[in-house]
């Protein structure tokens, strides 16, 4: 009997230990809403690879008479979330579900600044003052628990500024020189990132790194494809002969990018369409979902992102787009 009790005791310890290893840290989000209209606050999940999913609302809570609201014990580890006072689809869901071919268009910073948007990692709590407006809302963190989220917000608010280079996307000019200017601007923006943390795929710094790095590549490709269609065509038809354009796409597998990044979703779609272009030997910004596209994506993608993208294509095939 004593032996059985000892075995049961140690078994319970092992089980508890295993459960402790898999249990995600819970996060509380609270604050004070300065708005005359908002009576309810919605907590929404944003996953750009899952924009056809209508189950994006995680929770909702009432706003008290003095404007206070609170979400307790939420499992938000490595999640991109937003707060709204009306129940509506995240902006990227609205756009991509109606017009997926527009994925490559420039990043609109208002996606992430018009309402409070957070990338949550290991925070136990995030407390904000939220001033709701008809345009771009403002937030502050009275107890500094949301400083990382304010840093993220400041990045998006200033994401279109050119601070350190002569980068020019308004006109056609030497593309190699403009590439060098883009690298200068990218490196300047990356000063916001703690490089010690970017090896952790789901870290806040890797999210910011992914948005900055791939955001610059996406923007440069938009400019290059507009002004140098001949070079793009040559590169598609003879990738080894004209490799400046094709080499940019090799960046895709250089790093473990953060999957919640909008720029990562855009570059993934762009990466698959690039190989569709090589296969067809003609240039298109976007190919509609098809069995051919699904098979090619399965070939050129790998890891978890392969699963994410193929799941999206399967859903697209079942949906009239």
C-alpha positions in Angstrom: 0.0 0.0 0.0 2.8 2.3 0.9 4.6 1.7 -2.4 1.3 2.5 -4.3 1.0 5.7 -2.5 4.5 6.7 -3.3 4.0 5.9 -7.0 0.8 7.9 -7.0 2.5 10.8 -5.3 5.3 11.0 -7.8 2.9 10.5 -10.7 0.9 13.5 -9.6 4.1 15.6 -9.4 5.0 14.6 -13.0 1.6 15.3 -14.3 1.4 18.7 -12.5 4.9 19.5 -13.9 3.9 18.7 -17.4 0.7 20.7 -17.1 2.7 23.6 -15.8 5.0 23.5 -18.8 2.2 23.7 -21.3 0.0 26.2 -19.5 0.1 29.6 -21.1 0.5 32.8 -19.1 -2.7 34.7 -18.7 -2.9 38.4 -19.5 -5.3 41.1 -18.2 -6.1 44.1 -20.3 -7.8 47.0 -18.5 -8.2 50.7 -18.9 -10.3 53.8 -19.0 -12.2 54.8 -22.1 -12.7 58.5 -22.8 -15.7 58.4 -25.1 -19.3 59.5 -24.9 -20.6 56.7 -27.0 -18.7 53.5 -26.1 -20.7 51.2 -23.8 -19.0 47.9 -24.7 -15.4 47.0 -25.5 -14.6 44.1 -27.8 -11.3 42.2 -27.7 -10.5 40.9 -31.1 -7.8 38.5 -32.5 -6.0 39.4 -35.7 -4.4 36.7 -37.8 -3.7 37.8 -41.4 -3.3 34.2 -42.5 -6.8 33.5 -41.2 -8.8 36.5 -42.5 -11.7 34.3 -43.7 -12.4 33.3 -40.1 -15.5 35.1 -38.7 -14.7 34.0 -35.1 -12.3 36.9 -34.4 -13.9 38.3 -31.2 -12.2 36.8 -28.1 -14.4 38.5 -25.5 -16.4 41.6 -24.7 -17.0 43.6 -21.6 -19.2 46.5 -20.4 -17.8 49.9 -19.8 -18.6 51.3 -16.3 -20.1 54.7 -15.8 -16.7 56.2 -15.2 -15.3 54.6 -18.4 -13.4 51.7 -16.9 -13.2 48.3 -18.6 -11.4 45.1 -17.9 -10.6 41.7 -19.5 -9.2 39.2 -17.0 -7.2 36.0 -17.5 -7.0 36.0 -21.3 -4.8 33.6 -23.1 -3.1 36.1 -25.4 0.5 34.7 -25.6 2.0 35.7 -29.0 -1.3 37.2 -30.2 -2.0 40.4 -32.2 -5.2 41.9 -30.7 -7.3 45.0 -31.0 -9.8 46.8 -28.9 -13.0 48.3 -30.5 -16.2 49.8 -29.2 -18.2 48.3 -32.1 -18.2 44.8 -33.3 -16.6 44.7 -36.8 -14.1 42.7 -38.7 -10.4 43.7 -38.4 -9.5 46.0 -41.3 -7.3 43.5 -43.1 -10.0 40.9 -42.8 -12.5 43.3 -44.5 -10.1 44.1 -47.3 -8.5 40.7 -48.0 -11.8 38.8 -47.8 -13.3 41.1 -50.5 -10.2 41.8 -52.6 -7.3 39.4 -51.9 -5.5 40.7 -55.0 -4.8 44.0 -53.2 -2.5 42.3 -50.6 0.7 43.9 -52.0 -0.6 47.5 -51.7 1.2 49.8 -49.4 0.8 49.2 -45.6 -1.8 51.6 -44.2 -0.7 52.6 -40.8 -4.3 53.3 -39.8 -4.9 49.6 -39.7 -3.0 49.6 -36.4 -3.4 53.2 -35.1 -7.0 54.1 -35.6 -7.9 51.7 -32.7 -5.7 50.3 -29.9 -3.7 47.3 -31.3 -1.3 45.2 -29.3 1.1 42.4 -29.9 1.0 40.5 -26.6 3.9 38.3 -25.4 4.5 37.7 -21.7 2.8 40.7 -20.1 0.7 39.8 -17.0 -1.3 43.0 -17.5 -1.7 46.0 -19.8 -3.4 49.1 -18.5 -4.2 52.0 -20.8 -6.0 55.3 -21.0 -7.9 55.3 -24.3 -9.1 58.5 -26.0 -11.5 57.5 -28.8 -11.8 59.8 -31.7 -13.3 59.8 -35.2 -9.9 59.4 -36.8 -6.8 58.1 -34.9 -7.3 57.1 -31.3 -4.7 57.9 -28.7 -3.5 55.7 -25.8 -1.2 56.1 -22.9 -0.2 53.8 -20.1 -0.4 55.4 -16.7 1.5 52.6 -14.9 3.9 51.9 -17.8 2.5 48.3 -18.2 1.8 49.1 -21.9 5.0 50.8 -22.9 5.9 48.1 -25.5 2.5 48.6 -27.1 3.0 52.4 -27.2 6.4 51.8 -28.8 4.6 49.6 -31.4 2.0 52.4 -32.0 4.7 55.0 -32.4 6.4 52.8 -35.0 3.2 52.6 -37.1 2.5 56.3 -36.8 6.0 57.1 -38.2 6.3 54.2 -40.6 6.1 56.3 -43.7 8.8 58.8 -42.8 12.1 58.7 -44.5 14.7 59.8 -41.9 18.2 58.6 -42.8 18.5 58.3 -46.6 17.8 59.6 -50.0 15.3 56.8 -50.7 12.9 57.9 -53.5 9.8 55.9 -54.3 8.1 58.8 -56.2 10.2 58.6 -59.4 12.1 56.2 -61.5 15.9 56.2 -60.8 18.8 53.8 -60.7 17.4 50.8 -58.9 20.7 49.6 -57.4 21.3 53.1 -55.9 17.7 53.1 -54.5 18.3 49.7 -53.1 21.3 50.9 -51.2 19.3 53.9 -49.9 16.5 51.4 -48.8 19.1 49.4 -46.8 20.2 52.6 -45.0 16.6 53.4 -44.1 15.9 49.9 -43.0 18.9 49.7 -40.8 17.9 53.1 -39.3 14.5 51.8 -38.4 15.9 48.6 -37.0 17.6 50.5 -34.2 14.2 50.2 -32.5 14.7 46.5 -32.2 16.6 44.5 -29.5 18.5 42.0 -31.7 19.2 39.7 -28.8 15.5 38.7 -28.9 14.8 38.3 -32.6 15.9 34.6 -32.5 12.7 34.0 -30.5 10.2 33.7 -33.3 7.2 34.9 -31.2 9.0 37.7 -29.3 7.8 41.3 -29.4 11.2 42.3 -30.9 10.9 39.7 -33.7 7.4 41.0 -34.5 8.8 44.5 -34.9 11.8 43.2 -36.8 9.6 41.3 -39.2 7.3 44.3 -39.8 10.3 46.6 -40.5 12.5 44.3 -42.5 9.9 42.8 -44.7 8.0 46.1 -44.9 11.0 47.7 -46.6 11.3 44.7 -49.0 7.6 44.8 -49.9 7.7 48.6 -50.5 10.9 48.4 -52.6 9.3 45.6 -54.7 6.2 47.6 -55.4 8.4 50.5 -56.7 10.7 48.2 -58.7 7.8 46.3 -60.4 6.1 49.5 -61.3 9.2 51.2 -62.9 11.2 48.3 -64.2 8.7 45.8 -65.8 11.3 44.8 -68.4 13.8 43.7 -65.7 11.1 41.9 -63.9 10.1 40.0 -67.1 13.7 39.1 -67.8 14.2 37.9 -64.3 11.1 35.7 -64.4 12.0 34.2 -67.7 15.7 33.7 -66.8 16.1 33.8 -63.0 19.8 32.8 -63.2 20.6 35.3 -65.9 19.0 38.4 -64.2 19.1 37.8 -60.5 18.8 41.2 -58.8 15.0 40.9 -58.6 14.9 37.1 -57.8 17.6 37.4 -55.1 15.2 39.6 -53.1 12.9 36.7 -52.7 15.7 34.6 -51.2 15.3 36.7 -48.0 12.1 34.8 -47.3 13.9 31.8 -45.9 16.7 33.7 -44.3 15.0 34.1 -40.9 12.2 32.8 -38.7 9.8 35.6 -39.2 6.9 36.4 -36.8 3.8 34.9 -38.3 1.4 37.6 -36.9 3.1 40.3 -39.0 1.1 41.7 -41.8 4.3 42.3 -43.8 5.1 38.6 -43.4 1.7 37.6 -44.8 2.2 40.0 -47.7 5.7 38.6 -48.5 4.4 35.0 -48.2 1.7 35.7 -50.8 4.3 37.6 -52.9 6.7 34.7 -52.6 4.2 32.1 -53.9 3.1 34.4 -56.7 6.7 35.0 -57.7 7.1 31.2 -58.3 3.8 31.1 -60.1 5.2 33.9 -62.4 8.4 31.8 -63.0 6.2 28.8 -63.8 4.0 30.7 -66.3 6.9 33.0 -67.5 4.7 36.0 -67.2 4.1 38.6 -64.5 1.0 38.9 -62.3 0.7 40.5 -58.9 -1.8 37.8 -57.8 -3.1 34.4 -58.9 -6.5 33.3 -57.8 -6.7 30.2 -55.6 -6.4 27.1 -57.6 -5.2 23.5 -57.3 -2.2 24.5 -59.3 -1.4 27.3 -56.9 -1.9 25.1 -53.9 0.5 22.4 -55.2 3.1 25.0 -56.0 2.8 26.6 -52.5 3.2 23.1 -51.0 6.4 22.8 -52.9 8.1 26.2 -52.2 6.9 26.7 -48.6 7.9 24.7 -45.5 7.3 24.4 -41.8 4.3 25.9 -40.0 3.9 28.6 -42.5 3.3 26.1 -45.2 0.4 24.7 -43.1 -1.0 28.2 -42.5 -0.9 29.2 -46.2 -2.3 25.9 -47.5 -5.2 26.1 -45.0 -5.9 29.6 -46.3 -5.9 28.5 -49.9 -8.2 25.6 -49.1 -10.7 28.0 -47.5 -10.4 30.3 -50.5 -11.2 27.5 -52.8 -14.4 26.9 -50.9 -15.3 30.6 -50.9 -16.4 32.7 -53.9 -13.7 35.4 -54.1 
